[in-house]
Amino acid sequence: MTAPRILQVGFGNFGPAHLAAWRALGLAEQLWVVDPDPAALRRCRELGLPAERLSADLGDFLAGADVVDVLAPTDRHFEVCRRVLAAGKDLFVEKPMTATIEEAEGLQALCTDGQVVQVGFYFRSHPLARRARQEVTGGGLGKIRYISARFHGYKRARADSGVVGNDAVHFIDQANWMLGTLPEAVDAVTRDHFGRGYDDLALIRLFYPGGALAHIEVGCIQPGRWNDNIVPGATQTKEFVVAGGIGAAEIDYQSNELRLHRVRHDLIDGLWRPINDGVQLPHAPVVEPTEVVAAEFQAFLAAVEIRGPTQATIEECGVGMARILAAVHQSAAEGRRIDL
Ligand SMILES: NC(=O)c1ccc[n+]([C@@H]2O[C@H](COP(=O)([O-])OP(=O)(O)OC[C@H]3O[C@@H](n4cnc5c(N)ncnc54)[C@H](O)[C@@H]3O)[C@@H](O)[C@H]2O)c1
């Protein structure tokens, strides 16, 4: 296949990571960028992109693009993506796909048969997550009982979304992906300490068919253990644990560590005691964000080439996720568990 012409829409904080990933795939010569902010376009120039491939206006480059990579603020995704889909282009859109269910369903309705859409669920391409999932799907951890995930740290409270839509969404998706199914119910507590209309703290429980539970803590008002690798000055804790009947996988994304616990409980002398067969630390080289985003793009372009399904589809990761996020907000507002 000839190299596709790529249009990147949005060049804010995450913009350079996308540019670096296109470069890592050898596709920088095929890249055009749109951003209404002159400072963002200046930054593109400084990073080596020629002025004639930069614009503030989507209309300048949309018709000439083969694929479009959207990383505008979340509350702008709908207005951008509807134009992209209506123009018949294949779409990679950063998570969360939209700010509301109505917008997600609106985008789905615009998709024609064979149009390729991938939602940017980064961790689906992360080597540690993929290794842990191999354990889950291969039965190495037994029947999954519990997922515990924490994604928090002092960082800016974003103007386009709360920590549910921005952070919890990552680990909700990762729990769904590990378990191979969507939750059947959720309950949640959220807080808005800054009074800006978006949550800055959330405790979320997801109830899965078959009994597995997930608990996800997110927030930007409590410490993180490590410096963030994208946003300067921010701190992060990003930990994900999946526990089954015969073992657990424990990932610390900030320290780049995966621990595989081989433990089960046996009934011995009337007590359920842990039988610990040890902890393995499968070797993984340090994982850079650019390389993970490049792996996402590679999967996307492979789907474009065969016009097949993506690794994070609009049905599951766009519309399905929008329904879960809406249920989280409804549960927090009404103080009750919401069935999906
Ligand atoms: N997958 C991940 O790990 C990850 C990480 C960071 C951000 N994100 C997602 O990426 C998106 C962007 O995040 P960010 O941190 O770069 O945001 P940001 O606010 O720093 O930057 C957004 C950029 O989009 C531009 N913009 C605004 N309206 C636009 C429009 N209509 N068309 C084109 N550009 C427009 C802004 O001028 C700005 O430069 C968000 O949806 C966020 O959730 C994902």
The ligand as a Gaussian input file, in Angstrom:
#p B3LYP/6-31G(d) Opt

LIG

0 1
 N       -4.316000       8.325000      25.256000
 C       -3.699000       9.062000      26.156000
 O       -2.944000       8.564000      26.969000
 C       -3.920000      10.553000      26.149000
 C       -3.002000      11.397000      26.788000
 C       -3.228000      12.774000      26.740000
 C       -4.345000      13.270000      26.090000
 N       -5.226000      12.415000      25.501000
 C       -6.435000      12.935000      24.805000
 O       -6.014000      13.715000      23.693000
 C       -6.867000      14.833000      23.519000
 C       -6.023000      16.096000      23.542000
 O       -5.326000      16.170000      24.771000
 P       -4.191000      17.287000      25.027000
 O       -3.702000      17.029000      26.401000
 O       -3.242000      17.340000      23.904000
 O       -5.132000      18.594000      25.037000
 P       -4.690000      20.123000      25.000000
 O       -5.851000      20.881000      25.537000
 O       -3.329000      20.299000      25.580000
 O       -4.549000      20.436000      23.420000
 C       -5.628000      20.415000      22.535000
 C       -5.208000      21.166000      21.242000
 O       -6.305000      21.101000      20.348000
 C       -6.472000      22.385000      19.747000
 N       -7.865000      22.541000      19.282000
 C       -8.926000      23.082000      19.912000
 N      -10.030000      23.019000      19.127000
 C       -9.633000      22.441000      17.974000
 C      -10.297000      22.131000      16.761000
 N      -11.598000      22.371000      16.593000
 N       -9.565000      21.550000      15.771000
 C       -8.252000      21.302000      15.936000
 N       -7.572000      21.564000      17.073000
 C       -8.252000      22.114000      18.073000
 C       -6.085000      23.370000      20.826000
 O       -5.733000      24.629000      20.264000
 C       -4.909000      22.651000      21.485000
 O       -3.689000      22.985000      20.858000
 C       -7.920000      14.759000      24.627000
 O       -9.081000      14.149000      24.123000
 C       -7.265000      13.859000      25.683000
 O       -8.207000      13.123000      26.435000
 C       -5.015000      11.082000      25.499000

